[in-house]
Amino acid sequence: MSFSIIASGLDPEAKDFADRFFNAGCDDATISFQKGHIILDFAREAESVDAAICSAVECVEKAGAQADRVEPDFSRQSG
């Protein structure tokens, strides 16, 4: 399942910024920072879209960020 989580609450300049997400289980996401927001583009395997999103939000929050919203990526949906 492909989707993006728009998050906030962490300093992208922090030395451990990317590691926090990786260690929290976001190793299936590409991380960027745009217009003051953290954007995590996920390609997550799960039994359903809801399960994929819920687990990704949990991982983002475990990293110390706040998940502000989720945006589906209909162009990359494969099942």
CYANA upper distance limits for C-alpha pairs under 8 A (distance plus 0.5 A):
  1 MET  CA     42 PHE  CA      8.10
  1 MET  CA     43 ALA  CA      6.01
  1 MET  CA     44 ARG  CA      5.71
  1 MET  CA     45 GLU  CA      6.53
  1 MET  CA     46 ALA  CA      7.77
  1 MET  CA     48 SER  CA      8.48
  1 MET  CA     49 VAL  CA      6.69
  1 MET  CA     52 ALA  CA      7.34
  1 MET  CA     76 ARG  CA      8.34
  1 MET  CA     77 GLN  CA      6.42
  1 MET  CA     78 SER  CA      7.31
  1 MET  CA     79 GLY  CA      7.62
  2 SER  CA     41 ASP  CA      7.84
  2 SER  CA     42 PHE  CA      6.01
  2 SER  CA     43 ALA  CA      5.10
  2 SER  CA     44 ARG  CA      6.99
  2 SER  CA     72 PRO  CA      7.17
  2 SER  CA     73 ASP  CA      6.02
  2 SER  CA     74 PHE  CA      8.08
  2 SER  CA     76 ARG  CA      6.43
  2 SER  CA     77 GLN  CA      6.36
  3 PHE  CA     41 ASP  CA      6.46
  3 PHE  CA     42 PHE  CA      5.91
  3 PHE  CA     43 ALA  CA      7.42
  3 PHE  CA     53 ILE  CA      8.37
  3 PHE  CA     70 VAL  CA      7.52
  3 PHE  CA     71 GLU  CA      6.21
  3 PHE  CA     72 PRO  CA      4.80
  3 PHE  CA     73 ASP  CA      5.31
  4 SER  CA     39 ILE  CA      7.12
  4 SER  CA     40 LEU  CA      5.91
  4 SER  CA     41 ASP  CA      4.84
  4 SER  CA     42 PHE  CA      6.29
  4 SER  CA     70 VAL  CA      6.20
  4 SER  CA     71 GLU  CA      5.59
  4 SER  CA     72 PRO  CA      6.76
  4 SER  CA     73 ASP  CA      7.58
  5 ILE  CA     39 ILE  CA      6.37
  5 ILE  CA     40 LEU  CA      5.71
  5 ILE  CA     41 ASP  CA      7.13
  5 ILE  CA     42 PHE  CA      8.23
  5 ILE  CA     57 VAL  CA      8.08
  5 ILE  CA     67 ALA  CA      6.95
  5 ILE  CA     68 ASP  CA      7.88
  5 ILE  CA     69 ARG  CA      6.38
  5 ILE  CA     70 VAL  CA      5.04
  5 ILE  CA     71 GLU  CA      6.82
  6 ILE  CA     37 HIS  CA      6.98
  6 ILE  CA     38 ILE  CA      6.27
  6 ILE  CA     39 ILE  CA      5.27
  6 ILE  CA     40 LEU  CA      7.04
  6 ILE  CA     67 ALA  CA      6.60
  6 ILE  CA     68 ASP  CA      6.08
  6 ILE  CA     69 ARG  CA      5.82
  6 ILE  CA     70 VAL  CA      6.72
  6 ILE  CA     71 GLU  CA      8.21
  7 ALA  CA     37 HIS  CA      6.54
  7 ALA  CA     38 ILE  CA      5.44
  7 ALA  CA     39 ILE  CA      6.76
  7 ALA  CA     40 LEU  CA      8.26
  7 ALA  CA     60 VAL  CA      8.39
  7 ALA  CA     65 ALA  CA      6.78
  7 ALA  CA     66 GLN  CA      5.83
  7 ALA  CA     67 ALA  CA      4.91
  7 ALA  CA     68 ASP  CA      5.55
  7 ALA  CA     69 ARG  CA      7.56
  8 SER  CA     36 GLY  CA      8.49
  8 SER  CA     37 HIS  CA      6.25
  8 SER  CA     38 ILE  CA      6.28
  8 SER  CA     65 ALA  CA      6.11
  8 SER  CA     66 GLN  CA      5.76
  8 SER  CA     67 ALA  CA      7.24
  8 SER  CA     68 ASP  CA      7.39
  9 GLY  CA     64 GLY  CA      7.74
  9 GLY  CA     65 ALA  CA      5.42
  9 GLY  CA     66 GLN  CA      6.35
 10 LEU  CA     17 PHE  CA      7.93
 10 LEU  CA     64 GLY  CA      7.44
 10 LEU  CA     65 ALA  CA      6.19
 11 ASP  CA     17 PHE  CA      7.49
 12 PRO  CA     17 PHE  CA      6.21
 12 PRO  CA     33 PHE  CA      7.64
 12 PRO  CA     38 ILE  CA      8.29
 13 GLU  CA     17 PHE  CA      7.49
 16 ASP  CA     20 ARG  CA      6.45
 17 PHE  CA     21 PHE  CA      7.61
 18 ALA  CA     22 PHE  CA      6.81
 18 ALA  CA     31 ILE  CA      8.01
 19 ASP  CA     23 ASN  CA      6.33
 20 ARG  CA     24 ALA  CA      6.61
 20 ARG  CA     63 ALA  CA      5.66
 20 ARG  CA     64 GLY  CA      8.30
 21 PHE  CA     25 GLY  CA      6.97
 21 PHE  CA     26 CYS  CA      5.69
 21 PHE  CA     27 ASP  CA      7.71
 21 PHE  CA     59 CYS  CA      7.88
 21 PHE  CA     60 VAL  CA      7.06
 21 PHE  CA     63 ALA  CA      5.68
 22 PHE  CA     26 CYS  CA      5.38
 22 PHE  CA     27 ASP  CA      5.25
 23 ASN  CA     27 ASP  CA      8.10
 23 ASN  CA     63 ALA  CA      8.07
 24 ALA  CA     59 CYS  CA      5.80
 24 ALA  CA     60 VAL  CA      7.58
 24 ALA  CA     62 LYS  CA      6.22
 24 ALA  CA     63 ALA  CA      5.76
 25 GLY  CA     56 ALA  CA      8.42
 25 GLY  CA     59 CYS  CA      6.00
 26 CYS  CA     42 PHE  CA      8.48
 26 CYS  CA     56 ALA  CA      7.50
 26 CYS  CA     59 CYS  CA      6.67
 26 CYS  CA     60 VAL  CA      7.52
 28 ASP  CA     42 PHE  CA      6.34
 28 ASP  CA     43 ALA  CA      6.35
 28 ASP  CA     44 ARG  CA      6.74
 29 ALA  CA     40 LEU  CA      6.16
 29 ALA  CA     41 ASP  CA      5.61
 29 ALA  CA     42 PHE  CA      4.75
 29 ALA  CA     43 ALA  CA      6.89
 29 ALA  CA     44 ARG  CA      8.47
 30 THR  CA     40 LEU  CA      6.05
 30 THR  CA     41 ASP  CA      5.58
 30 THR  CA     42 PHE  CA      7.10
 31 ILE  CA     38 ILE  CA      7.63
 31 ILE  CA     39 ILE  CA      6.25
 31 ILE  CA     40 LEU  CA      5.11
 31 ILE  CA     41 ASP  CA      7.01
 32 SER  CA     38 ILE  CA      6.48
 32 SER  CA     39 ILE  CA      5.69
 32 SER  CA     40 LEU  CA      7.01
 33 PHE  CA     37 HIS  CA      6.09
 33 PHE  CA     38 ILE  CA      5.11
 33 PHE  CA     39 ILE  CA      6.36
 34 GLN  CA     38 ILE  CA      7.07
 34 GLN  CA     39 ILE  CA      7.66
 42 PHE  CA     56 ALA  CA      8.43
 44 ARG  CA     52 ALA  CA      6.51
 44 ARG  CA     56 ALA  CA      8.44
 45 GLU  CA     52 ALA  CA      7.12
 46 ALA  CA     51 ALA  CA      6.60
 46 ALA  CA     52 ALA  CA      5.67
 47 GLU  CA     51 ALA  CA      7.05
 47 GLU  CA     52 ALA  CA      7.98
 48 SER  CA     52 ALA  CA      6.78
 49 VAL  CA     53 ILE  CA      6.65
 50 ASP  CA     54 CYS  CA      6.51
 51 ALA  CA     55 SER  CA      6.61
 52 ALA  CA     56 ALA  CA      6.65
 53 ILE  CA     57 VAL  CA      6.57
 53 ILE  CA     70 VAL  CA      8.38
 54 CYS  CA     58 GLU  CA      6.76
 55 SER  CA     59 CYS  CA      6.82
 56 ALA  CA     60 VAL  CA      6.70
 57 VAL  CA     61 GLU  CA      6.69
 57 VAL  CA     67 ALA  CA      6.75
 58 GLU  CA     62 LYS  CA      6.53
 59 CYS  CA     63 ALA  CA      6.78
 60 VAL  CA     64 GLY  CA      7.31
 60 VAL  CA     65 ALA  CA      6.30
 60 VAL  CA     66 GLN  CA      7.50
 60 VAL  CA     67 ALA  CA      7.11
 61 GLU  CA     65 ALA  CA      5.53
 61 GLU  CA     66 GLN  CA      6.17
 61 GLU  CA     67 ALA  CA      7.22
 73 ASP  CA     77 GLN  CA      7.22
